[in-house]
Amino acid sequence: MIEKRAAQRHRVFKGGTITFESRGVACTVRNLSSGGAAIDLDGRVLLPPSFTLSISSDQFARKCRTVWRNDKRLGLAFEQ
């Protein structure tokens, strides 16, 4: 498979939260890079075009958007 990512992602297994419109949705962060992440959701959630991914254990918060979705796994790109 040809790698199309600009930055190498590192496998992680961390609890995270997607926040938008005063709402929080729990997720599991599966991999992470300087440019994006892959997350798992417990169920199908309709997300807006832009939202925030937070990992409280790392004091991490980034504004992002969905670039691909496969059932409950989403690929995110961090906004600059």
C-alpha positions as CSV (number, residue, x, y, z in Angstrom):
1,M,0.0,0.0,0.0
2,I,1.3,3.5,-0.8
3,E,1.5,5.8,2.2
4,K,-0.3,9.1,1.4
5,R,0.1,10.8,4.8
6,A,2.4,13.8,5.2
7,A,3.4,12.8,8.8
8,Q,3.9,9.3,10.2
9,R,1.2,8.3,12.7
10,H,2.0,6.5,15.9
11,R,-0.3,3.9,17.4
12,V,-1.9,4.9,20.7
13,F,-4.9,3.7,22.7
14,K,-6.2,6.7,24.6
15,G,-9.6,8.0,25.7
16,G,-10.7,11.2,23.9
17,T,-13.6,13.4,23.5
18,I,-15.1,15.0,20.4
19,T,-16.8,18.3,21.3
20,F,-19.2,20.4,19.2
21,E,-22.3,22.6,19.8
22,S,-21.9,22.2,23.6
23,R,-21.9,18.4,23.2
24,G,-19.3,15.9,24.1
25,V,-18.9,12.4,22.5
26,A,-16.5,9.8,23.9
27,C,-14.0,8.2,21.5
28,T,-10.9,6.1,21.5
29,V,-7.8,7.6,19.8
30,R,-6.1,4.7,17.8
31,N,-3.3,6.6,16.1
32,L,-1.9,10.1,16.2
33,S,0.4,12.4,14.2
34,S,1.2,16.1,13.9
35,G,-1.4,16.3,11.1
36,G,-4.2,14.1,12.2
37,A,-5.6,11.1,14.0
38,A,-7.7,8.0,13.7
39,I,-10.5,7.5,16.2
40,D,-13.1,4.9,17.1
41,L,-16.6,5.9,18.1
42,D,-19.0,3.6,20.1
43,G,-21.8,4.2,17.5
44,R,-22.7,6.2,14.5
45,V,-22.6,9.9,15.3
46,L,-23.5,12.7,12.9
47,L,-20.6,15.2,13.2
48,P,-20.4,18.8,11.9
49,P,-17.8,19.8,9.3
50,S,-15.4,21.0,12.1
51,F,-15.1,20.0,15.8
52,T,-12.5,19.6,18.6
53,L,-10.7,16.4,19.6
54,S,-9.4,16.5,23.2
55,I,-7.3,14.0,25.1
56,S,-7.4,15.1,28.7
57,S,-4.6,12.8,29.9
58,D,-2.2,14.6,27.5
59,Q,-3.7,18.1,27.9
60,F,-4.3,17.9,24.1
61,A,-7.0,19.7,22.1
62,R,-7.1,20.3,18.3
63,K,-9.7,21.6,16.0
64,C,-10.2,19.0,13.2
65,R,-12.4,17.7,10.4
66,T,-13.3,14.2,9.2
67,V,-11.4,13.1,6.0
68,W,-12.6,9.5,5.9
69,R,-15.0,7.2,7.7
70,N,-15.3,3.4,7.8
71,D,-18.2,2.3,10.0
72,K,-17.1,3.4,13.5
73,R,-13.5,4.5,12.7
74,L,-12.8,8.0,11.5
75,G,-9.7,9.6,10.0
76,L,-9.2,13.2,11.1
77,A,-7.1,16.0,9.8
78,F,-6.1,18.8,12.2
79,E,-6.9,22.3,11.0
80,Q,-4.1,24.8,10.8
